[in-house]
């Protein structure tokens, strides 16, 4: 590129903040500006060096060459009308965990400017203090419905994601939401449910004093942001429901075998599950 670009990041939590740190390493941007609805998050992002400056939302939208949308997914949809004020050549990259409903709400006038992306990276923590410099390195990013994005915008998005060490997979938005519900969204529901099951016991403190690695692994996701995940469940409801039903069916099989003392069947059930590791 002949000259350095100006980047803007809307939403300065784990994903937006980590993106700010990753973009610094690229040396592709003259300035990385940020905006967050929460003034405390803006202050923290500045003090942690996640962005160079925090500016007004409209100023960020009108002046940035590349805009990253790192808010909860319902907020991404709410932002759409304001995004029509971008530079004609600007690239908008959304980083949300759902894709189909977001794409459906993109105004026609900026569809070519828009690249729908889902970086498969994150932790159970949230807010600017959770940002990590190498969060995206060696992770997958899914780019959805690229046929509707402009060539130059796709090229910029590819350069950024490859530059920060990500591997790109192209996918249809509908298929994305269906598959991600099973491997990402449903595990969060299960983790929240497991945490609540323990908290509803008579003496949860005593139980938690006994926890080992298995429970810690299963319950880790229950620390995740309720706001972010309620938005995701809202946008991907049917796919999440289908995934929960599939999980319930398998759980019921295990329950039935336990009740009937079918130990051979239970062992075969677990041996079948072991085969998943062959694909990982």
FENUR-V618695 format. One record per residue. N is the residue number from 1. RES is the residue in one small letter. PHI is phi in degrees with one decimal (* if undefined). D_FIRST is the distance of its C-alpha to the first C-alpha in Angstrom with 2 decimals. Layout:
# FENUR-V618695
n->N res->RES phi->PHI d_first->D_FIRST
n->N res->RES phi->PHI d_first->D_FIRST
This chain:
# FENUR-V618695
n->1 res->x phi->* d_first->0.00
n->2 res->x phi->-71.1 d_first->3.79
n->3 res->x phi->-137.1 d_first->5.63
n->4 res->x phi->-73.4 d_first->7.03
n->5 res->x phi->-95.5 d_first->8.70
n->6 res->x phi->-106.7 d_first->12.46
n->7 res->x phi->-105.7 d_first->14.25
n->8 res->x phi->-130.3 d_first->17.88
n->9 res->x phi->-120.3 d_first->20.42
n->10 res->x phi->-102.1 d_first->23.75
n->11 res->x phi->101.6 d_first->26.42
n->12 res->x phi->-115.5 d_first->26.49
n->13 res->x phi->-89.1 d_first->28.81
n->14 res->x phi->-54.6 d_first->28.44
n->15 res->x phi->-73.6 d_first->25.50
n->16 res->x phi->-63.6 d_first->23.60
n->17 res->x phi->-65.4 d_first->24.39
n->18 res->x phi->-66.0 d_first->23.44
n->19 res->x phi->-65.0 d_first->20.06
n->20 res->x phi->-58.0 d_first->19.56
n->21 res->x phi->-65.8 d_first->20.55
n->22 res->x phi->-66.8 d_first->18.36
n->23 res->x phi->-65.0 d_first->15.16
n->24 res->x phi->-58.7 d_first->16.12
n->25 res->x phi->-68.7 d_first->15.97
n->26 res->x phi->-70.4 d_first->12.36
n->27 res->x phi->54.3 d_first->11.27
n->28 res->x phi->-101.2 d_first->8.26
n->29 res->x phi->-119.0 d_first->10.36
n->30 res->x phi->-71.6 d_first->12.04
n->31 res->x phi->-152.1 d_first->15.07
n->32 res->x phi->-117.9 d_first->16.76
n->33 res->x phi->-98.5 d_first->19.62
n->34 res->x phi->-135.8 d_first->22.51
n->35 res->x phi->-145.5 d_first->25.55
n->36 res->x phi->-143.9 d_first->28.71
n->37 res->x phi->-61.4 d_first->32.03
n->38 res->x phi->-91.7 d_first->33.86
n->39 res->x phi->-58.7 d_first->33.83
n->40 res->x phi->-64.1 d_first->34.84
n->41 res->x phi->-63.0 d_first->31.80
n->42 res->x phi->-62.5 d_first->29.60
n->43 res->x phi->-60.9 d_first->31.55
n->44 res->x phi->-64.9 d_first->31.34
n->45 res->x phi->-61.4 d_first->27.58
n->46 res->x phi->-67.5 d_first->27.17
n->47 res->x phi->-67.6 d_first->29.80
n->48 res->x phi->-87.3 d_first->28.36
n->49 res->x phi->73.4 d_first->24.85
n->50 res->x phi->-74.3 d_first->23.40
n->51 res->x phi->-137.4 d_first->21.51
n->52 res->x phi->-81.7 d_first->21.01
n->53 res->x phi->-156.3 d_first->23.07
n->54 res->x phi->-111.4 d_first->25.09
n->55 res->x phi->-130.5 d_first->25.15
n->56 res->x phi->-60.5 d_first->27.01
n->57 res->x phi->-58.1 d_first->26.10
n->58 res->x phi->-63.6 d_first->25.71
n->59 res->x phi->-62.6 d_first->23.52
n->60 res->x phi->-61.2 d_first->21.21
n->61 res->x phi->-65.6 d_first->21.17
n->62 res->x phi->-80.8 d_first->20.62
n->63 res->x phi->-104.8 d_first->17.95
n->64 res->x phi->-81.3 d_first->15.66
n->65 res->x phi->-83.9 d_first->12.46
n->66 res->x phi->-131.3 d_first->13.44
n->67 res->x phi->-116.5 d_first->17.19
n->68 res->x phi->-103.4 d_first->19.08
n->69 res->x phi->-101.6 d_first->22.75
n->70 res->x phi->-122.7 d_first->24.76
n->71 res->x phi->-92.6 d_first->28.20
n->72 res->x phi->-54.8 d_first->31.27
n->73 res->x phi->-66.0 d_first->30.99
n->74 res->x phi->-67.9 d_first->33.51
n->75 res->x phi->-68.1 d_first->31.57
n->76 res->x phi->-60.0 d_first->28.44
n->77 res->x phi->-64.1 d_first->30.66
n->78 res->x phi->-63.1 d_first->32.05
n->79 res->x phi->-76.1 d_first->28.64
n->80 res->x phi->-50.8 d_first->27.85
n->81 res->x phi->-59.2 d_first->29.47
n->82 res->x phi->-72.6 d_first->27.52
n->83 res->x phi->-71.8 d_first->24.15
n->84 res->x phi->-68.9 d_first->24.78
n->85 res->x phi->-94.0 d_first->23.76
n->86 res->x phi->-71.0 d_first->20.00
n->87 res->x phi->-61.1 d_first->17.42
n->88 res->x phi->-56.1 d_first->17.58
n->89 res->x phi->-98.0 d_first->14.01
n->90 res->x phi->-64.1 d_first->14.29
n->91 res->x phi->-114.3 d_first->14.44
n->92 res->x phi->-108.7 d_first->17.73
n->93 res->x phi->-121.4 d_first->18.47
n->94 res->x phi->-90.6 d_first->22.14
n->95 res->x phi->-115.9 d_first->23.43
n->96 res->x phi->-77.4 d_first->27.07
n->97 res->x phi->-84.4 d_first->29.71
n->98 res->x phi->-123.1 d_first->30.88
n->99 res->x phi->-129.5 d_first->29.06
n->100 res->x phi->-64.4 d_first->31.52
n->101 res->x phi->-68.2 d_first->32.79
n->102 res->x phi->-61.4 d_first->29.44
n->103 res->x phi->-62.2 d_first->28.11
n->104 res->x phi->-61.5 d_first->31.37
n->105 res->x phi->-97.5 d_first->30.82
n->106 res->x phi->-72.2 d_first->27.34
n->107 res->x phi->-59.6 d_first->27.97
n->108 res->x phi->-56.0 d_first->27.45
n->109 res->x phi->-66.7 d_first->25.39
n->110 res->x phi->-121.6 d_first->22.52
n->111 res->x phi->-61.1 d_first->23.08
n->112 res->x phi->-66.8 d_first->19.98
n->113 res->x phi->-77.8 d_first->17.91
n->114 res->x phi->-99.1 d_first->19.70
n->115 res->x phi->-120.2 d_first->19.12
n->116 res->x phi->-87.3 d_first->22.38
n->117 res->x phi->-129.4 d_first->22.09
n->118 res->x phi->-136.0 d_first->24.78
n->119 res->x phi->-72.2 d_first->24.00
n->120 res->x phi->-84.0 d_first->27.27
n->121 res->x phi->-148.0 d_first->27.45
n->122 res->x phi->164.8 d_first->29.67
n->123 res->x phi->-136.4 d_first->32.87
n->124 res->x phi->-80.1 d_first->36.09
n->125 res->x phi->-96.5 d_first->35.19
n->126 res->x phi->-147.4 d_first->33.48
n->127 res->x phi->97.0 d_first->32.39
n->128 res->x phi->-57.4 d_first->29.94
n->129 res->x phi->-67.6 d_first->32.12
n->130 res->x phi->-84.3 d_first->31.57
n->131 res->x phi->-61.4 d_first->27.80
n->132 res->x phi->-129.2 d_first->26.88
n->133 res->x phi->-67.0 d_first->23.86
n->134 res->x phi->-116.1 d_first->23.97
n->135 res->x phi->-57.9 d_first->25.32
n->136 res->x phi->-92.1 d_first->22.81
n->137 res->x phi->-61.6 d_first->22.62
n->138 res->x phi->66.9 d_first->24.28
n->139 res->x phi->-98.4 d_first->25.09
n->140 res->x phi->-92.1 d_first->24.68
n->141 res->x phi->-122.6 d_first->22.72
n->142 res->x phi->-96.8 d_first->24.18
n->143 res->x phi->-109.0 d_first->22.16
n->144 res->x phi->-106.9 d_first->24.75
n->145 res->x phi->52.4 d_first->25.19
n->146 res->x phi->-64.3 d_first->21.70
n->147 res->x phi->-62.4 d_first->23.26
n->148 res->x phi->-98.3 d_first->23.35
n->149 res->x phi->-97.1 d_first->19.72
n->150 res->x phi->-69.1 d_first->17.12
n->151 res->x phi->-59.0 d_first->15.05
n->152 res->x phi->-68.3 d_first->11.65
n->153 res->x phi->-66.8 d_first->13.17
n->154 res->x phi->-63.4 d_first->14.49
n->155 res->x phi->-63.2 d_first->11.31
n->156 res->x phi->-65.0 d_first->9.77
n->157 res->x phi->-61.3 d_first->13.26
n->158 res->x phi->-60.4 d_first->13.55
n->159 res->x phi->-61.2 d_first->10.53
n->160 res->x phi->-66.8 d_first->12.11
n->161 res->x phi->-65.8 d_first->15.62
n->162 res->x phi->-66.5 d_first->15.27
n->163 res->x phi->-64.5 d_first->13.50
n->164 res->x phi->-93.6 d_first->16.55
n->165 res->x phi->90.5 d_first->18.89
n->166 res->x phi->-97.5 d_first->20.11
n->167 res->x phi->-106.9 d_first->21.59
n->168 res->x phi->-97.7 d_first->21.03
n->169 res->x phi->-123.4 d_first->24.08
n->170 res->x phi->-96.0 d_first->24.17
n->171 res->x phi->-155.0 d_first->27.36
n->172 res->x phi->-70.4 d_first->29.33
n->173 res->x phi->-60.7 d_first->29.79
n->174 res->x phi->-62.8 d_first->33.60
n->175 res->x phi->-66.2 d_first->33.73
n->176 res->x phi->-54.8 d_first->31.44
n->177 res->x phi->-64.2 d_first->33.81
n->178 res->x phi->-65.6 d_first->36.84
n->179 res->x phi->-71.6 d_first->35.78
n->180 res->x phi->-67.8 d_first->34.30
n->181 res->x phi->-57.9 d_first->37.59
n->182 res->x phi->-76.7 d_first->39.44
n->183 res->x phi->-96.6 d_first->37.35
n->184 res->x phi->-129.0 d_first->36.01
n->185 res->x phi->-71.2 d_first->37.78
n->186 res->x phi->-62.1 d_first->41.32
n->187 res->x phi->-55.0 d_first->41.21
n->188 res->x phi->-68.5 d_first->40.55
n->189 res->x phi->-59.0 d_first->43.58
n->190 res->x phi->-62.4 d_first->45.68
n->191 res->x phi->-65.9 d_first->44.70
n->192 res->x phi->-61.7 d_first->45.57
n->193 res->x phi->-65.7 d_first->48.84
n->194 res->x phi->-63.0 d_first->49.75
n->195 res->x phi->-61.7 d_first->49.23
n->196 res->x phi->-67.2 d_first->51.38
n->197 res->x phi->-61.9 d_first->54.05
n->198 res->x phi->-70.1 d_first->54.46
n->199 res->x phi->-64.2 d_first->54.45
n->200 res->x phi->-87.1 d_first->57.29
n->201 res->x phi->-72.8 d_first->59.57
n->202 res->x phi->-61.5 d_first->62.50
n->203 res->x phi->-134.0 d_first->61.24
n->204 res->x phi->-61.4 d_first->57.46
n->205 res->x phi->-62.5 d_first->57.30
n->206 res->x phi->-65.9 d_first->59.66
n->207 res->x phi->-62.9 d_first->57.72
n->208 res->x phi->-67.4 d_first->54.41
n->209 res->x phi->-67.3 d_first->56.06
n->210 res->x phi->-99.7 d_first->56.48
n->211 res->x phi->-65.6 d_first->52.98
n->212 res->x phi->-119.4 d_first->51.34
n->213 res->x phi->-62.8 d_first->48.06
n->214 res->x phi->-61.3 d_first->48.64
n->215 res->x phi->-67.0 d_first->49.01
n->216 res->x phi->-60.3 d_first->46.15
n->217 res->x phi->-65.6 d_first->43.81
n->218 res->x phi->-71.2 d_first->45.14
n->219 res->x phi->-96.6 d_first->45.15
n->220 res->x phi->-55.0 d_first->41.85
n->221 res->x phi->-68.2 d_first->40.01
n->222 res->x phi->-69.4 d_first->42.68
n->223 res->x phi->-81.4 d_first->40.97
n->224 res->x phi->-65.8 d_first->37.97
n->225 res->x phi->-60.0 d_first->37.32
n->226 res->x phi->-60.1 d_first->40.00
n->227 res->x phi->-65.8 d_first->37.99
n->228 res->x phi->-61.6 d_first->34.92
n->229 res->x phi->-78.3 d_first->37.15
n->230 res->x phi->-65.1 d_first->39.58
n->231 res->x phi->-63.7 d_first->36.72
n->232 res->x phi->-62.6 d_first->35.60
n->233 res->x phi->-63.5 d_first->39.23
n->234 res->x phi->-64.8 d_first->39.64
n->235 res->x phi->-79.4 d_first->36.75
n->236 res->x phi->-124.4 d_first->37.70
n->237 res->x phi->-55.0 d_first->41.46
n->238 res->x phi->-64.5 d_first->42.86
n->239 res->x phi->-64.9 d_first->40.73
n->240 res->x phi->-67.4 d_first->41.66
n->241 res->x phi->-60.9 d_first->45.30
n->242 res->x phi->-61.5 d_first->45.27
n->243 res->x phi->-67.6 d_first->43.88
n->244 res->x phi->-63.6 d_first->46.52
n->245 res->x phi->-61.2 d_first->49.23
n->246 res->x phi->-60.5 d_first->48.15
n->247 res->x phi->-65.4 d_first->48.28
n->248 res->x phi->-60.1 d_first->51.64
n->249 res->x phi->-61.1 d_first->53.06
n->250 res->x phi->-69.5 d_first->52.29
n->251 res->x phi->-64.0 d_first->53.62
n->252 res->x phi->-64.3 d_first->56.76
n->253 res->x phi->-58.6 d_first->57.29
n->254 res->x phi->-62.8 d_first->57.26
n->255 res->x phi->-62.3 d_first->59.63
n->256 res->x phi->-61.6 d_first->62.00
n->257 res->x phi->-67.2 d_first->62.16
n->258 res->x phi->-65.5 d_first->62.89
n->259 res->x phi->-64.7 d_first->65.61
n->260 res->x phi->-91.6 d_first->67.23
n->261 res->x phi->55.9 d_first->66.86
n->262 res->x phi->-88.0 d_first->65.07
n->263 res->x phi->-70.3 d_first->63.79
n->264 res->x phi->-63.7 d_first->63.07
n->265 res->x phi->-62.2 d_first->61.04
n->266 res->x phi->-66.2 d_first->59.12
n->267 res->x phi->-65.1 d_first->58.38
n->268 res->x phi->-65.0 d_first->57.13
n->269 res->x phi->-59.5 d_first->54.97
n->270 res->x phi->-72.5 d_first->53.33
n->271 res->x phi->-63.2 d_first->53.02
n->272 res->x phi->-61.1 d_first->51.17
n->273 res->x phi->-63.9 d_first->48.72
n->274 res->x phi->-57.8 d_first->48.18
n->275 res->x phi->-65.8 d_first->46.61
n->276 res->x phi->-56.9 d_first->43.49
n->277 res->x phi->-64.2 d_first->42.46
n->278 res->x phi->-64.7 d_first->42.32
n->279 res->x phi->-99.7 d_first->39.15
n->280 res->x phi->-115.1 d_first->37.42
